[in-house]
């Protein structure tokens, strides 16, 4: 017997019966006021909750915080990217634009002569990082992303490499795998 | 010069009223600005946040920054609006809200030390015979700003906001008027300052303690509920509810015109609170403090103004707490609350007070009567089952008659 999907998936909920105080409404209003007042007079609650941003900063999970992208360098300081276009293909926002060329180095066939990421278009989903076969593109824990024009927010290869130089101490490149760095930080 | 001012301006009721009017205008504008800060602070605390704390110590200069921002914003008048009404509406909302202060009894009677023997002055801008009626008339004009703003904006959401405000105002005027009537009957005066003086009667050994709220707590509660509705505060802010109507009547407004609507709303809150304080909560009286309640010295007058403002501030704080406690009523719930519960209850209260006056019973009968009315109302609401909306009703009718009959 085939069960109907309705029987399997749909949960029927009856409207709950109102209790006596709920139907009289006024007692519930006072109950609500009690909650409101409790939160209002508990300074501890807001001290625990609020992060005073420019002075204090949240503790981030460095391994998987998805902030600004970076292009990793390999051991010899060259860009690690092999211009395979996997990230550009995976990108749901179509914000990665790569121009590849024949590589001058013997260990790979291609390298990117241009690598632009439109940071305004990007949705920071991390698909590019997932797709990359050589772990060249990674998302960093950097989130202060400011600019005064749209053009400025299109990060080219140099800029992305600079992000790597800035953040490599905080979050080393995954490949070769490096472990043991602190998992949280600001 | 100072002598001349003392003799001809401060010592005469007209001159003093004029001075007081200007002083109050300035004070209330400032108070309104700080109300907005208080609102932001209170809502932050209720939500476990700090609220504005960057401009000045504890964010105390935030109103200045806000005002400056509103001044410097681009003032957009959309192309298809009714220009005259569009510009008139915020001004109307603000002016009407400000006009109500004139008759609030801020400080009672007092005498300057240099004018012993002359009749005491009244620390009040205007003492008019129709008193309360003036305030009620002016306060309900406040909705015109909203309706005109909604109409002139040429925007569906604004229009809905204006319409809702009008319907809400019409409905809540009725119980509000009757709750006010209860206070008028109880104190026997229309002039607010005389209402306060009546409340100055002693209860037992305590002077200045016969506040109307002790005899008519239910009427005071209903007046508070209707005041929330009159000022379009949550849970009755259907005129501007963000989730449904974007901004309601002020969707199309920007810059200083928007600010005027806000100022009007807060000024309206202050007026309404002042009205409630004067009618039900003893105005500037504090039970047992005879000097404050009776003295004719100017210092006592200042203290009374302080007490009156303090009571108003308590009410404003309570308005804001209510805002973060209750959810907005649906429109049919709003109407049901007004016509099916508040109006019958206030009618019963008016009848009760009339009977008490006619028979000359003690005022305490009113308290017992209030509690009885509350109990009866509760019993009726328990016995009458869950409320049914018009839509639910038609659905039930369709079910009862079968699907064919509905088609």
Interface residues (C-beta under 8 A of the other chain):
Chain A: X18 X20 X23 X24 X25 X29 X32 X33 X35 X36 X37 X39 X40 X41 X42 X45 X46 X48 X49 X50 X52
Chain B: X42 X44 X45 X46 X47 X48 X49 X50 X321 X322 X324 X325 X326 X378 X381 X382 X386
